[in-house]
Amino acid sequence: MAKIEKQEDLRGKALKAKDLVGYDKGAVVSRTIIQKPVGTVTIFSFDKGQGLSEHTAPFDAMVEILDGEAEILIDRKPVKVKAGQFIIMPANRPHALKAVKKFKMALIMIKA
């Protein structure tokens, strides 16, 4: 089950990214912070056991873990990524995410 948080204008405000989405039991919550033709920034929260199934994207994507811990598979090879760490998922290579513990992340994708 996915939930999308309400949008508001965040420009010009000092914020903590991990505070922009809450956890929801058994769900993935997302909130798009920036959406432009050249790229997006989205904050997600995942309850323990939730994830995103294997897929590919035509652009590199950077994931920064804001809270908790995730297992990220790139080409089916798992990498544990914890709060304060980030990983770059290469374009056109299969990747997936799973919540080892509940976690929050920022997904930054530049479409170039």
BELNORWO-V122657 format. One record per residue. N is the residue number from 1. RES is the residue in one letter. PHI is phi as a letter, one per 30 degrees, with the letter a starting at -180 (* if undefined). OMEGA is omega as a letter, one per 30 degrees, with the letter a starting at -180 (999 if undefined). NEAR is the number of other ideal C-beta (glycine too) atoms within 12 Angstrom. Layout:
BEGIN
N&RES&PHI&OMEGA&NEAR, N&RES&PHI&OMEGA&NEAR
END
This chain:
BEGIN
1&M&*&l&13, 2&A&c&l&20, 3&K&b&l&21, 4&I&c&a&18, 5&E&d&l&25, 6&K&d&l&14, 7&Q&c&l&16, 8&E&b&a&12, 9&D&d&a&10, 10&L&c&a&20, 11&R&d&l&9, 12&G&i&a&6, 13&K&c&l&12, 14&A&d&a&8, 15&L&b&l&19, 16&K&c&a&14, 17&A&e&a&27, 18&K&d&l&24, 19&D&d&a&18, 20&L&d&l&29, 21&V&b&l&36, 22&G&c&l&23, 23&Y&d&l&26, 24&D&b&a&23, 25&K&e&l&16, 26&G&i&a&17, 27&A&b&l&24, 28&V&c&l&36, 29&V&c&l&30, 30&S&b&l&31, 31&R&b&l&33, 32&T&d&a&25, 33&I&c&l&27, 34&I&b&l&23, 35&Q&b&a&17, 36&K&b&l&14, 37&P&e&a&10, 38&V&d&l&13, 39&G&l&a&21, 40&T&b&l&24, 41&V&b&a&27, 42&T&b&l&33, 43&I&c&a&36, 44&F&b&l&45, 45&S&b&a&40, 46&F&b&l&42, 47&D&d&a&27, 48&K&e&l&22, 49&G&i&l&18, 50&Q&d&l&33, 51&G&a&l&27, 52&L&b&a&28, 53&S&d&a&13, 54&E&e&l&18, 55&H&a&l&17, 56&T&b&l&19, 57&A&b&a&27, 58&P&d&a&15, 59&F&b&l&21, 60&D&e&l&23, 61&A&b&l&34, 62&M&c&l&27, 63&V&c&l&36, 64&E&c&l&29, 65&I&d&a&35, 66&L&c&a&32, 67&D&a&l&30, 68&G&i&a&29, 69&E&a&l&26, 70&A&b&l&42, 71&E&c&a&30, 72&I&c&l&39, 73&L&c&l&26, 74&I&b&a&27, 75&D&h&l&16, 76&R&i&l&13, 77&K&c&a&16, 78&P&d&l&19, 79&V&b&l&25, 80&K&d&a&21, 81&V&b&a&34, 82&K&c&l&23, 83&A&e&a&22, 84&G&j&l&16, 85&Q&c&l&22, 86&F&b&l&21, 87&I&b&l&28, 88&I&c&l&23, 89&M&c&a&35, 90&P&d&l&19, 91&A&e&l&19, 92&N&i&l&15, 93&R&c&a&22, 94&P&d&l&20, 95&H&b&l&34, 96&A&a&l&27, 97&L&b&l&37, 98&K&b&l&29, 99&A&d&l&32, 100&V&d&l&25, 101&K&b&l&23, 102&K&e&a&32, 103&F&b&l&39, 104&K&b&a&41, 105&M&b&l&45, 106&A&c&l&37, 107&L&c&a&41, 108&I&c&l&30, 109&M&b&l&27, 110&I&c&a&20, 111&K&c&l&16, 112&A&b&999&11
END
